[in-house]
Amino acid sequence: MNNNIRGVQEVRLVGENIEPGVFKLAEALRLADQFELDLVEISPNAEPPVCKIMDYKKFVYEQKKRDKALKAKSSQVVVKEIRFGPQTDEHDYEFKRKNAEKFLKEGAKLKAFVFFKGRSIIYKDQGQILLLRLATDLEEHGKVEAMPVLEGKRMIMFIAPKKKK
């Protein structure tokens, strides 16, 4: 067995039930074997390198468990889309507004857009008025994240749900 890893003869040892200090590498490995644990390098750039005597498999298992718990706590952002035409009539608008309200109450972000087909791009101002009207109608359920912006043949606006108190 080569006790001279990367040219290192001494390591600073830390861990439970161990007096912290600088030990010869062979002595550190012997102590790890004595406790039936692993010698794990924590800080390779320190002089001398810092090693810890621990159960490495248990450490990796607990790390994965912690990461999984954090992932479970984080919430996924759902984005729902609502599409309008520049000349959407009143009934269709009301229907889509109710859906948008429902999406915001469920906690989803809303991407509302007006899709311009062919020459209907000349009605940009009508599309912007429609999106701003939607924003004011949904004011109590969500707040506008991005004002209407024309991207190609679409005018897009984002609305985020208001936090529940």
Protein Blocks (a to p, Z undefined) as FASTA:
>chain_A
ZZbgghiabdcdedehiacddddfklmmmmmmmnopacddfblmbccdddddddfklmmm
mmmmmmmmmmmmpccdddddddddfklcfklmmmmmmmmmmmmmnopacddddddehjlm
mmmmmmmmmmmmmmmmmmmmpccfbdcddehjaccddddddddZZ
